[in-house]
Amino acid sequence: MSGDFQPESKRQPSPETPKSKTDSPQNNDGEGQVWGAISTLVAGPAVWGFGGWFVDGWLNTTRTYTAIGVVVGFITSLYIVYVRYGKN
């Protein structure tokens, strides 16, 4: 009966296993933020430009709305990157 029971004052803390570098979200946090910002900066003009291209085809205009969409997408994506990552 004297087996594993020890009073709290006599207990030894169990050693924690060290985490590897890939387990820690802090080590990959900067890299994830960079890829998130890059993908936002690429996706914004692509999505808005595609929307402008669609409107150009619908209204039978020549690349007017595509250019407007790319510019609006770039400005919007810059704003989103600033709000998400720039205030840290």
Secondary structure, DSSP 8 states (H G I E B T S, - for coil): --SS---GGG----------TTT-HHHHHHHHHHHHHHHHHHHHHHHHHHHHHHHHHHHT-SSHHHHHHHHHHHHHHHHHHIIIIIT-
